[in-house]
């Protein structure tokens, strides 16, 4: 927590534009995808699609899942 407070204190000494750029960089760092995790999800999605196409799984109607009568 001390490090965080120290970083915040130092950041507040920056000019407004520099603080904005720092905030933007921090937000973008949260949006970066973990490439290993992304690869695992792609692999899983491909396995599920293949299983569905081979008839090993059964789809469920939208209305059944969400309880809507359209």
C-alpha positions as CSV (number, residue, x, y, z in Angstrom):
1,X,0.0,0.0,0.0
2,X,2.9,2.3,0.7
3,X,4.2,1.9,-2.8
4,X,0.8,2.7,-4.2
5,X,0.6,5.9,-2.1
6,X,4.1,6.9,-3.2
7,X,3.2,6.3,-6.8
8,X,0.0,8.3,-6.5
9,X,1.9,11.2,-4.7
10,X,4.4,11.3,-7.5
11,X,1.8,11.1,-10.2
12,X,-0.1,14.0,-8.8
13,X,3.0,16.1,-9.3
14,X,2.7,15.6,-13.1
15,X,1.1,18.1,-15.4
16,X,-2.5,17.4,-16.2
17,X,-1.7,16.2,-19.7
18,X,1.0,13.8,-18.4
19,X,-1.5,12.5,-15.8
20,X,-4.1,11.9,-18.5
21,X,-1.5,10.0,-20.6
22,X,-0.6,7.9,-17.5
23,X,-4.2,7.1,-16.8
24,X,-4.8,6.2,-20.4
25,X,-1.7,3.8,-20.4
26,X,-3.0,2.2,-17.2
27,X,-6.4,1.6,-18.6
28,X,-5.1,0.2,-21.8
29,X,-2.9,-2.2,-19.8
30,X,-6.0,-3.6,-18.2
31,X,-7.5,-4.3,-21.6
32,X,-4.5,-6.2,-22.9
33,X,-5.3,-9.8,-23.4
34,X,-3.2,-12.6,-22.1
35,X,-2.2,-14.4,-25.3
36,X,-1.9,-17.8,-23.6
37,X,-5.4,-17.4,-22.2
38,X,-6.7,-16.2,-25.6
39,X,-5.2,-19.3,-27.3
40,X,-6.8,-21.6,-24.8
41,X,-10.2,-20.1,-25.3
42,X,-9.8,-20.3,-29.1
43,X,-8.8,-24.0,-28.8
44,X,-11.8,-24.7,-26.5
45,X,-14.3,-22.9,-28.8
46,X,-12.9,-24.9,-31.8
47,X,-13.4,-28.2,-29.8
48,X,-16.9,-27.3,-28.9
49,X,-17.8,-26.3,-32.5
50,X,-16.3,-29.5,-33.8
51,X,-18.2,-31.6,-31.3
52,X,-21.5,-29.8,-32.2
53,X,-20.9,-30.3,-35.9
54,X,-20.2,-34.0,-35.3
55,X,-23.5,-34.3,-33.5
56,X,-21.9,-35.0,-30.1
57,X,-23.7,-32.0,-28.5
58,X,-27.2,-30.7,-28.8
59,X,-28.1,-27.0,-29.1
60,X,-30.7,-25.4,-26.9
61,X,-33.3,-22.9,-28.4
62,X,-32.8,-19.3,-27.4
63,X,-36.3,-19.1,-25.9
64,X,-35.6,-22.1,-23.7
65,X,-32.4,-20.6,-22.4
66,X,-33.8,-17.1,-21.8
67,X,-37.4,-18.0,-21.1
68,X,-38.8,-15.7,-23.8
69,X,-41.9,-16.5,-25.9
70,X,-41.3,-14.7,-29.1
